[in-house]
Amino acid sequence: MTIKVITKEYGEDVKQLTLYPISDVHLGSMQCMEKAFSDYLKMIGDQDNAAIILAGDLIDNGIKTSKTDIYTELYTPREQKHLLAG
């Protein structure tokens, strides 16, 4: 597995940085609010001094013994990863 860390340096001229935590998206789940999530990302992207902190459960990658119902997922795990990566 490859982990990619994306960093961004902000100059001394940046006096304020707004951090947006994102977790429990569960992309692929029928309960995922994809449109709201997409709108949220656009809102963050439209800001000059904004950053995201990812905190987990971004995709709904369940297995047969998970609490999630793998038979009702909207996308395969591969599709979920590709959609999330944009």
ABEGO torsion letter per residue (X at the ends): XBBBBBBBBBBAABABBBBBBBBGAGBGBAABBAAAAAAAAAAAAABABBBBBBAEGABBBBBAABABBAAABABBAAAAAAAAAX
